[in-house]
Amino acid sequence: MPSGRPDGRGAPGRSSQKISTAHRLLPSPGSTAARIGESPGWNFVRQRAIGNWDLTSSRGSKLQIPATQISAAQITGAQIATTRILIAGDVMLDRYWFGDVERISPEAPVPVVHVTREEYRLGGAGNVALNVASLGAQAALMSIVGEDDAAARLRALLHDAGIEPLLESDPTLPTTVKLRVSGRAQQLIRLDFEHAPGTHVLDRKLARFRTLLDRFDAVLLSDYGKGSLAHVQAMIALAREAGKPVLIDPKDGDYTRYRGATVITPNRAEFELAAGRCDSEAELEQRAETMRRDLALDAVLVTRSHEGMSLFDDEGHLRVPAAAREVFDVTGAGDTVIATLATLIASGMPLRDAVGIANRAAGIVVGRFGTTAIAYEDLFS
């Protein structure tokens, strides 16, 4: 779902008792406790035995946060390396044909591309997983593919990127492929090959999701509307019950299927499709707060292209100006934003700090051609 997305890092030495909304998002083991404070719907608990925070929701779920990470202003590579992210959603193979354009076809008023180079890249949820792995975290991708050449290429790309493949195969399903044809550094056409998966393979994937949750620190659901997240409500409920933060890149206009998620990250057009047109900042804030309340979401992050980002959480509206110097290609920018957010949050960074870093990441990738991954050094060097 293409979208366009200052450094918001907090100062070191922040009091460990000043816990922001985002801190509820971070899982870790816990022990015996004594309550020290409260927030609407959440009880903040100090873990005396091993020095952890334990956050218990009025909705019944429980998340724990390592106390040593609460005031982290910049997450280290070593912290990220131990972070485990489960990415589930619609994976696709991005296929690129590059060539020269010297003439117009005599058959129709279209350019003739002499193809000189071909590339294959991870697309959709695969690009999200690639961004997570490129940042240095442990990424696993759960999706549905066919048993064809495209699936074989996807598996090879996942192996090369160090991403654990948790792919369910359906021999009757062609793997989703997006073919982009470019000439003179301009995309001329895109061809999509896709089919929705059947019920039996979806049920198999959900059963596997349930058994794997305990292995991961956060769940990221990348919805491209291709059908592999048909059980998204059950997946959210299972993850939250297990104490895992759930970040979602949504699709289409019905967000009720994402009820109970931790964070959703629509772009401005997607948000307005779901919430209604916003003619002012006040109207945007009102609609975002209504969405948070009605869908029991912890936060809504609206990416706003050249206007930057708007985060809506319990602390209010945080505006982050755009970081891009030059926009060359917005393909995959939304993937980069949510991958960066999930990695940083699960590694211990407060959500409001992570948004500033994710905004910087988006500003970098829109200056590159095609889907591309961001590295830790891009953000923290």
C-alpha positions as CSV (number, residue, x, y, z in Angstrom):
1,M,0.0,0.0,0.0
2,P,2.2,2.9,-1.2
3,S,2.2,6.0,0.9
4,G,4.5,8.8,1.6
5,R,5.5,8.8,5.4
6,P,12.7,15.7,13.0
7,D,14.1,13.2,15.1
8,G,11.7,12.7,18.0
9,R,14.1,10.9,20.3
10,G,13.6,11.7,23.9
11,A,16.3,12.8,26.3
12,P,18.2,10.2,28.3
13,G,17.6,10.0,32.0
14,R,13.8,10.3,31.9
15,S,12.1,9.1,35.1
16,S,11.2,5.5,34.8
17,Q,7.8,6.3,36.4
18,K,6.8,8.7,33.6
19,I,5.5,6.0,31.4
20,S,4.0,7.1,28.1
21,T,1.1,5.5,26.2
22,A,3.6,3.6,24.1
23,H,5.2,1.7,26.9
24,R,2.1,-0.6,27.2
25,L,3.2,-1.9,23.8
26,L,6.4,-3.6,24.8
27,P,6.5,-7.3,26.0
28,S,8.9,-9.0,28.3
29,P,8.9,-11.6,31.1
30,G,7.5,-10.6,34.5
31,S,7.3,-11.6,38.2
32,T,5.6,-10.6,41.5
33,A,4.3,-7.1,41.6
34,A,3.0,-4.1,43.5
35,R,0.9,-1.4,41.7
36,I,2.4,2.1,41.7
37,G,0.1,4.1,39.4
38,E,-2.8,4.1,37.0
39,S,-3.8,5.3,33.5
40,P,-7.3,5.1,31.9
41,G,-7.8,1.4,31.3
42,W,-4.3,0.4,32.4
43,N,-2.6,-0.4,35.7
44,F,1.1,0.2,36.0
45,V,2.9,-2.4,38.1
46,R,6.4,-2.6,39.3
47,Q,8.0,-6.0,39.1
48,R,10.1,-6.1,42.3
49,A,11.9,-9.4,41.7
50,I,13.4,-8.7,38.3
51,G,12.8,-5.0,37.8
52,N,10.1,-5.0,35.1
53,W,7.0,-3.0,34.5
54,D,3.8,-4.9,34.1
55,L,0.8,-3.2,32.4
56,T,-2.6,-4.8,32.9
57,S,-5.4,-3.7,30.6
58,S,-9.0,-3.2,31.7
59,R,-9.7,-5.4,28.6
60,G,-7.8,-8.2,30.4
61,S,-4.6,-8.5,28.4
62,K,-1.2,-8.0,30.1
63,L,2.0,-6.7,28.7
64,Q,5.3,-6.3,30.5
65,I,8.2,-3.9,29.8
66,P,11.9,-4.3,30.8
67,A,12.6,-1.4,33.2
68,T,16.0,-0.9,31.7
69,Q,14.4,-0.1,28.3
70,I,11.7,2.4,29.5
71,S,13.9,5.5,29.1
72,A,15.8,4.3,26.0
73,A,16.2,7.3,23.7
74,Q,18.2,5.4,21.0
75,I,17.9,1.6,20.7
76,T,21.2,-0.1,20.1
77,G,21.9,-2.6,17.4
78,A,22.4,-5.3,20.1
79,Q,18.9,-4.6,21.5
80,I,17.4,-4.9,18.0
81,A,19.3,-8.1,17.3
82,T,17.4,-9.9,20.1
83,T,14.0,-8.6,19.0
84,R,11.7,-11.1,17.2
85,I,8.9,-9.8,14.9
86,L,6.2,-12.0,13.4
87,I,5.0,-10.5,10.1
88,A,1.8,-11.9,8.7
89,G,0.0,-10.8,5.6
90,D,-0.1,-10.7,1.9
91,V,3.3,-11.6,0.4
92,M,4.0,-11.0,-3.3
93,L,6.8,-11.2,-5.7
94,D,7.8,-7.8,-7.2
95,R,9.1,-8.4,-10.7
96,Y,10.8,-5.6,-12.6
97,W,11.7,-5.3,-16.2
98,F,14.0,-2.4,-17.1
99,G,14.9,-1.3,-20.6
100,D,15.3,1.5,-23.2
101,V,12.5,3.4,-24.9
102,E,13.5,4.6,-28.4
103,R,10.2,4.5,-30.3
104,I,6.4,4.3,-30.3
105,S,4.7,1.1,-31.3
106,P,3.2,1.1,-34.8
107,E,0.4,-1.1,-33.4
108,A,-0.9,1.3,-30.7
109,P,0.2,4.7,-29.3
110,V,2.4,3.1,-26.6
111,P,6.1,3.1,-26.0
112,V,8.2,0.1,-27.0
113,V,10.5,-1.1,-24.2
114,H,13.6,-3.0,-25.1
115,V,14.0,-5.0,-21.9
116,T,17.7,-5.3,-20.9
117,R,17.5,-6.2,-17.2
118,E,15.2,-8.1,-14.9
119,E,15.0,-8.0,-11.1
120,Y,13.0,-9.8,-8.4
121,R,12.2,-8.4,-5.0
122,L,10.1,-9.2,-2.0
123,G,6.8,-7.3,-2.2
124,G,3.9,-6.6,0.1
125,A,4.3,-8.3,3.5
126,G,7.7,-9.6,2.2
127,N,9.0,-6.0,1.9
128,V,7.8,-5.3,5.4
129,A,9.7,-8.4,6.7
130,L,12.8,-7.3,4.6
131,N,12.8,-3.9,6.3
132,V,12.5,-5.6,9.8
133,A,15.5,-7.9,8.9
134,S,17.5,-5.0,7.4
135,L,17.2,-3.1,10.7
136,G,18.8,-6.1,12.4
137,A,15.8,-7.7,14.1
138,Q,14.8,-11.4,13.7
139,A,12.0,-11.5,11.2
140,A,9.6,-14.3,10.4
141,L,7.1,-14.1,7.5
142,M,3.7,-15.9,7.7
143,S,1.8,-15.9,4.4
144,I,0.2,-18.0,1.7
145,V,1.8,-18.9,-1.7
146,G,1.3,-21.3,-4.5
147,E,3.6,-24.1,-5.6
148,D,5.1,-22.3,-8.6
149,D,8.2,-20.6,-9.9
150,A,7.2,-17.3,-8.2
151,A,6.9,-19.1,-4.8
152,A,10.3,-20.7,-5.3
153,R,11.8,-17.2,-6.0
154,L,10.1,-15.8,-2.9
155,R,11.6,-18.5,-0.7
156,A,15.0,-17.9,-2.2
157,L,14.7,-14.2,-1.5
158,L,13.6,-14.8,2.1
159,H,16.5,-17.1,2.6
160,D,19.0,-14.6,1.2
161,A,17.6,-11.9,3.5
162,G,17.7,-14.1,6.6
163,I,13.9,-14.1,7.1
164,E,12.3,-17.2,8.5
165,P,9.7,-18.5,6.0
166,L,6.4,-19.6,7.6
167,L,4.6,-20.0,4.3
168,E,1.5,-22.1,3.7
169,S,1.4,-23.6,0.2
170,D,-1.7,-24.1,-1.9
171,P,-1.1,-26.0,-5.1
172,T,-4.2,-24.5,-6.7
173,L,-3.2,-20.9,-5.9
174,P,-0.9,-18.9,-8.2
175,T,1.5,-16.8,-6.1
176,T,0.8,-13.1,-6.2
177,V,3.1,-11.3,-8.7
178,K,3.3,-7.6,-9.6
179,L,5.2,-6.9,-12.7
180,R,6.5,-3.4,-13.3
181,V,7.9,-2.3,-16.6
182,S,10.2,0.7,-16.6
183,G,11.9,2.7,-19.4
184,R,14.3,5.6,-18.9
185,A,13.8,5.4,-15.1
186,Q,10.1,5.8,-15.4
187,Q,7.5,3.2,-14.6
188,L,5.3,2.7,-17.7
189,I,2.9,0.0,-16.6
190,R,2.2,-2.5,-13.8
191,L,0.6,-5.9,-14.3
192,D,-0.9,-7.8,-11.3
193,F,-1.4,-11.5,-11.1
194,E,-3.4,-12.5,-8.0
195,H,-6.1,-14.8,-6.6
196,A,-7.6,-15.1,-3.1
197,P,-6.6,-18.2,-1.1
198,G,-9.2,-20.8,-0.1
199,T,-10.7,-21.5,3.3
200,H,-8.7,-24.7,4.0
201,V,-5.3,-23.0,3.7
202,L,-6.5,-20.0,5.7
203,D,-7.6,-22.2,8.6
204,R,-4.3,-24.0,8.5
205,K,-2.4,-20.7,8.7
206,L,-4.5,-19.5,11.7
207,A,-3.8,-22.7,13.6
208,R,-0.1,-22.3,13.0
209,F,-0.3,-18.6,14.1
210,R,-1.8,-19.7,17.4
211,T,1.1,-22.1,18.1
212,L,3.9,-19.7,17.2
213,L,2.9,-16.5,19.1
214,D,5.0,-17.2,22.2
215,R,8.2,-17.1,20.1
216,F,7.8,-13.4,19.2
217,D,7.9,-10.0,20.8
218,A,5.5,-8.2,18.5
219,V,3.0,-9.0,15.7
220,L,2.9,-7.0,12.5
221,L,-0.1,-7.5,10.1
222,S,0.4,-6.2,6.6
223,D,-2.9,-6.1,4.8
224,Y,-2.9,-5.7,1.0
225,G,-6.4,-7.0,0.6
226,K,-5.3,-10.2,-1.2
227,G,-7.1,-12.5,1.3
228,S,-4.4,-14.0,3.5
229,L,-5.7,-12.0,6.5
230,A,-9.2,-13.2,6.3
231,H,-9.0,-14.2,10.0
232,V,-7.5,-10.9,11.1
233,Q,-9.9,-10.5,14.0
234,A,-9.0,-13.8,15.5
235,M,-5.3,-13.1,15.0
236,I,-5.6,-9.8,16.8
237,A,-7.4,-11.4,19.7
238,L,-4.9,-14.2,20.0
239,A,-1.9,-11.9,20.0
240,R,-3.4,-9.4,22.5
241,E,-4.4,-12.3,24.8
242,A,-0.8,-13.5,24.6
243,G,0.4,-10.0,25.6
244,K,1.9,-9.1,22.2
245,P,1.6,-5.6,20.6
246,V,-0.2,-5.7,17.2
247,L,0.7,-3.2,14.6
248,I,-1.5,-3.1,11.4
249,D,-1.0,-1.5,8.0
250,P,-4.8,-1.5,7.0
251,K,-6.6,-1.8,3.7
252,D,-9.9,-0.6,2.3
253,G,-12.5,1.3,4.2
254,D,-13.8,-1.1,6.9
255,Y,-11.6,-0.9,9.9
256,T,-13.9,-2.7,12.2
257,R,-12.0,-5.9,11.4
258,Y,-9.0,-4.3,13.1
259,R,-10.8,-3.8,16.4
260,G,-8.5,-4.2,19.5
261,A,-5.2,-3.7,17.6
262,T,-2.4,-1.7,19.3
263,V,-1.5,0.7,16.4
264,I,-2.9,1.1,12.9
265,T,-1.0,3.1,10.2
266,P,-3.2,4.3,7.4
267,N,-2.1,7.0,5.0
268,R,-4.3,10.1,4.8
269,A,-6.4,8.9,1.9
270,E,-7.0,5.5,3.5
271,F,-7.9,7.1,6.8
272,E,-10.5,9.4,5.2
273,L,-11.9,6.4,3.3
274,A,-12.6,4.7,6.6
275,A,-13.4,7.7,8.8
276,G,-14.7,10.3,6.4
277,R,-13.4,13.4,4.7
278,C,-11.4,15.8,7.0
279,D,-11.5,19.5,6.0
280,S,-9.5,20.8,8.9
281,E,-7.0,19.7,11.6
282,A,-9.7,19.8,14.2
283,E,-11.9,17.4,12.1
284,L,-8.9,15.1,11.6
285,E,-8.3,15.0,15.3
286,Q,-12.0,14.4,16.1
287,R,-12.3,11.6,13.6
288,A,-9.1,9.9,14.8
289,E,-10.2,10.0,18.4
290,T,-13.6,8.6,17.5
291,M,-11.9,5.8,15.6
292,R,-9.6,5.0,18.6
293,R,-12.5,4.9,20.9
294,D,-14.9,2.9,18.8
295,L,-12.3,0.4,17.7
296,A,-10.5,0.1,21.1
297,L,-7.2,1.0,19.5
298,D,-4.2,2.3,21.6
299,A,-3.0,4.6,18.8
300,V,-3.7,5.7,15.2
301,L,-0.8,6.9,13.1
302,V,-1.8,8.7,9.9
303,T,0.9,9.2,7.4
304,R,0.4,12.4,5.4
305,S,3.0,12.3,2.6
306,H,4.6,15.8,2.3
307,E,2.8,16.9,5.5
308,G,4.6,14.3,7.6
309,M,2.7,12.2,10.2
310,S,0.1,12.5,12.8
311,L,0.0,10.2,15.9
312,F,-3.2,10.1,18.0
313,D,-2.9,8.4,21.3
314,D,-3.8,8.9,25.0
315,E,-1.5,11.9,25.1
316,G,-3.2,13.7,22.2
317,H,-2.1,14.6,18.7
318,L,1.6,14.5,17.9
319,R,2.6,16.1,14.5
320,V,5.9,15.1,12.9
321,P,7.0,17.2,9.8
322,A,8.0,15.3,6.7
323,A,11.6,14.3,6.4
324,A,12.0,13.7,2.7
325,R,14.3,16.0,0.7
326,E,13.2,14.7,-2.7
327,V,10.4,12.2,-3.5
328,F,11.5,9.8,-6.3
329,D,9.2,6.8,-5.6
330,V,6.7,6.3,-2.8
331,T,6.5,2.5,-3.4
332,G,6.9,0.7,-0.1
333,A,7.2,3.7,2.1
334,G,4.3,2.5,4.2
335,D,6.0,-0.8,4.6
336,T,9.1,1.0,5.9
337,V,7.1,3.0,8.4
338,I,5.4,0.1,10.1
339,A,8.5,-2.1,10.0
340,T,10.5,0.6,11.7
341,L,7.8,1.2,14.3
342,A,7.4,-2.5,15.1
343,T,11.1,-3.0,15.4
344,L,11.8,0.0,17.7
345,I,8.7,-0.5,19.9
346,A,9.4,-4.2,20.4
347,S,13.1,-3.3,21.2
348,G,12.1,-0.9,23.9
349,M,11.6,2.5,22.4
350,P,8.5,4.5,23.4
351,L,6.0,4.9,20.5
352,R,6.3,8.7,20.3
353,D,10.0,8.5,19.9
354,A,9.7,5.6,17.4
355,V,7.3,7.7,15.2
356,G,10.0,10.3,14.7
357,I,12.5,7.6,13.6
358,A,10.0,6.0,11.4
359,N,9.3,9.3,9.7
360,R,13.0,9.7,9.0
361,A,13.1,6.2,7.5
362,A,10.2,7.0,5.2
363,G,12.0,10.2,4.1
364,I,15.0,8.1,3.0
365,V,13.1,5.4,1.1
366,V,11.0,7.7,-1.0
367,G,14.2,9.1,-2.4
368,R,15.0,5.7,-3.8
369,F,13.5,3.7,-6.7
370,G,11.2,0.8,-6.0
371,T,10.6,-1.1,-2.8
372,T,13.8,-0.8,-0.8
373,A,14.8,-1.7,2.8
374,I,16.2,0.7,5.4
375,A,19.2,-0.2,7.5
376,Y,20.0,0.5,11.2
377,E,23.0,2.7,10.0
378,D,20.6,4.8,7.9
379,L,18.8,5.9,11.0
380,F,21.3,6.0,13.8
381,S,24.7,6.7,12.2
